[in-house]
Amino acid sequence: MSFEQTWKVGALASASGVTVRTLHHWDRIGLLSPSRRTVSGHREYTEQDVVRLYQVLALRRLGLGLGTIATCLDVGVDPVRLVAEQLSDVEAALASLEALRQRLTHIHGELTAARPPEAATLIGALQAMRGTGPAADQALRRHVDEDHIRALEDRARALGPAAPYLLEIEWPELYRRAEALRAAGTDPGAPQVQRIVARMDELGALFSGGEETLSAAVKGAWQREPAAMSGDPAAPADAWQHLTAYLDRARAAS
C-alpha cells in the first residue's frame, strides 16, 4: 500500500523557493490551494498540487500574469505543448529570416558592384519580408490594414513580454477549446464555455483598446482564414461561422 506525500505550507515554501506569503495569496485568489485536510483540520498540499505549482511557476517564467495563468490552467492548456509551439514559431521565423538574409546579401552584392538588382530579386525580397512571422501574424496582415497593425503592435508593446503568448498561443487555444465544446454539443451557457468567452472578450479588449473597427478587422481574419489564425491546419473554411454563432449564444446566456 502506498501513501501520497503531502506538504504543509511552510514545507512546500521551503522546498519550492516560493514564500509562504505568496502561497497564501495564491490560495486566496484560487490559483493554487491545498486540496487535502488532515483529521485535525490542517490543510496540506498533495502531489497534484505540486504539479500545478510547477505549471504556475513555469508560466510565470514566460512573463504571464496570474489571471492569465489561471485561465491557461483552467482550460487545460499544457505548458510543455505551449513552449513547443512557441519554439516551432521561433524556428519558422528563423528559417524565414535566413531566406531574407540570403536575398538581402545578394542585393547588397549587386549594389556594391554598381549593378541594379533585377525587379524579380526585389519582389522576392519583399515577399520574404512578409513571411518572417508566425502563420497567424501573416494571415492577420492579409486582412487588417497597416493602421490597425500599428495599433495592435502598440497595444502589444504596452502589454510587455506576455503579448506574444496571449496573441499567438492562448487566444488560438481558447478558440480551439470553444470549438471542441461546440462540436461536443455543450450548452453555450455551461460554466466552462462562459469562462472561455469571458477570457476571449478580455483579450479582445486588451489588444483592440475597445476600438470596434479593429475588433471587426481581426474577426474578419478569423472568418476568412480560421486554419491559420487558430493554428489548426485542419480547420474547415466554414468552422468560424458555426463557432461565431455558438459564442454569440454563449454571450447572450451570460
N, C-alpha and C positions, 0 to 999 in steps of 0.2 A: 504494500500500500504506500503510495507516495503522497507527500504533503506539499502544497504550494507555498513557496516562500512569500512572506508579506513584510512590509516595511511601515513603521510609523513615520510621521512626517519628518522628525529630526534625522532618523536614519537614512531616509531617502534623500534628504537635502545633503547630507554628508557624502553619500555615495555618488550623487549626480553633479554636485557643484552648484546646484540651484539653492538659493536661500529659502529658509523656512517661510519668510515673509512672502516671497514670490509664490511658493506653493499654496499658501493660504489664499493669496489673491486669485490665483487660477482656480482654486476651489470655489471661491465666492462667485466668480463670473461663469462657472460651469465649464471651463475649458479642460480641467483635469481635476477630478475628485476621487478621493479614496473610496473604493467600492465595497469594502468589507468592514463589518463591525464585529468586535470581539464580544464575548459573553458579558464582559464588564462595560460594554458600550463604547470602547475606544475605536476610532476609525483607523483603518490600515489600507495601504496601497497593495494591490495584488500585482502579479507578474504582467497581466494585461494592462494594468495602469502604467507600469514601467514602459511597456511597448508604446503606449500613447505619449508618454513623456518624451521618449526618444523621437517620435514623429514631430512633436511640438518643437523640440529643440532643433531638429534638422530643418524644419521650415522657417524657424526664426533665423537660422544662418543664411537663408536665402533673402532675408530682409523683409519678410512678411509681418504684418501686424497681427495682433491676437485675434481680432474679429475675422480676418481672412483665414487664419489658421483654423479657427473653429469651424468655419464653413467648409473648408477644404476637407477636414477630417469627417465632418458630419455627412457629407455627400459621398464619402467613400473613396476619395482620391488617394492613390498610392504614391507616397513621396518618391519611392525609387523610380517608378514609371515617369513621374513628372520630371525628375532630374534627367532621366534617359531621353525624354522628349526634348528637353532644353539642349542637351548635348547634341542630339540629332540636328536640331535647328542651327546650332553653332557650326557644326561640321558642314552643313549645307551652305551656310553663309560663307564659310571659309573657302569652299570649293568655288562659289560664285566670285568671291573676291580674287581668288587666284586667276580665274579666267579673265577678269577685268584687268588684273595686273599685267598679264601677258599681252593683252590688247594695247594697254597704255604704253607698255615698254616698246612695242612695235611702232606705235605712233610717235613716241619720243625719238626713236631711232630715225624715222623718216624725216622728222622736223630738223633734227640735228644735222642730217645730211642735206638739208635745204631741199628736200623733196616733199611736196604737198601730199598728205595722206589721201588715198582714194576715198570716195564717198562711201563705198561699201564698208571700208575699215572703220570710218567714223560712226556709221549706223550700227555696226557690230558692237562698238564700244558703248554706244547709248543703250542698246539692248542689254548689254551686260550690267550696266549701272542699274537698270530696273530690276535685275534679277538677283540682287545681293541681300535680300531679306527672306524671312520665312514665307511659306505659301500664303498664309492668311494676310500678311502685310502686302504681298504682291496683289492679291485679289482685292484688298481694300482700295489700293491705289488705282485700280481699274474702274472703280465706281464712285470714288469720293474725290472732289476737286481739291486743288492744291491749298486753297484757303482752309478747307476743313482738315486736310492732312496736317497743316501747320498748327491748327488749333488742337488737334489730338496730340501732336508732339509736345506742344506747350503744356498741356494737361499731364502728359506722361512725365515730363521733366519735373513738374511740381509734385508728382506722386513719389518720385525718388526710385530707389532700386527695386521696389516691388512691382513697378509698372510692367516690365516685360512678362513677369509671371502672370499678373492679373489679365493682361490682354491676350497673351499667346497660349496660356495653359489653363488658368481657372475658368475664364469665360467660355472657351470652347468645351471644356469639360462639363460645365453646367448645362450647356445646350445638349450635349450627348446624354447626360443623365435625364434631362427632361424628355428627350425623345424616347429613351428606353422606358420611362414611366408611361408615356403616352401609348407606346406600342403594346405595353403590358395591360392597358385598359385601366390604369389607376385613375381614380376620380380626381379631377382638377382641384377640388377643394381639400384633398388629402394634405396632412401636415408636411410631408416630405416634398410635395410639389410646391406648396406655399413657401417653404424655406428657399427653394431654388429660385422661384420667381422674385422673391424679395431681394435675394443677392444679385440676380441679373439686373434688376432695376437700380440697385445701389451702384453697381459697376457702371451701368449706363450713365448715371448722373455724375459719377466721378470723372469719366472721360469726356463727356459732352458738355459738362458745366451747365446742364439744363437746356442747352440750345436745341430746339426741336428740329431744325433743318439738318443739323449734324447727326442727330439720332436717326432721322429718316434716311440719311445717306448711308449710314452704317447698316441699318436694317435692309436697305436695298442690296448691299453687298452680300448679306446673308441669304437673301431671297434668290439672287441670281447665281451665287457660287457657294452653296452650302457645303460641298465637299472640301473646298479649300479653306473656308472660314472655320469649319468645325474641326479640321484636321483629320477628317474621316473620308478617305478616298472612295469609300463605297456608298457614301450618302447619295440617295437618288435626287434628281433635279427638283422633284415636287415635294421633297421632305419638309422644306421650310414652310410651305403653305399649311400643311396639316399641323405642324408644330406651332405656328403662329396662332391658329385658331384655338389650339389647346391652351396655350399660355394666356390668351385673351380671356378664355373661360376661367382660368385659374385666378386671374386678377379680378374678375368680376365677382368671384366667390370669396375673395379675401375680406 
